[in-house]
């Protein structure tokens, strides 16, 4: 039996380095907006990343709109990369 979808294959993801800087800036801006509104930024961002529900992110200073410009998978990649490389 053959696997038509190749789910047994390892997929290769490539990302552009310019996006890393943008993602870092976006997360910094969103983090600050959440802090300004009195939220715990880490918990709110994690909630958004896990659920995809944009209401975890405040609309203050355009943070909700800004974070939705980047795919959540790309944000997770950037966070993991930064964590591993520290």
VENFENBEL-V93149 format. One line per field, one symbol per residue. ss: DSSP state (2 for helix, 1 for strand, 0 for the rest). phi: phi as a letter, one per 20 degrees, with the letter a starting at -180 (. if undefined). psi: psi as a letter, one per 40 degrees, with the letter a starting at -180 (. if undefined). A space follows every 50 residues. Layout:
ss->???
phi->???
psi->???
This chain:
ss->00000000000000002222222222222222222200002222222222 200222000222222220000222222222222220
phi->.defelfeeeedddcefffgffffffffffgffffgeneegfffffgfff enefffdfeglmfffffffdfgffffgfffgfffee
psi->hihdefeeihihhiihddddddddddddddddddddeeihdddddddddd deheedhiehfedddddeehhddddddddddddde.
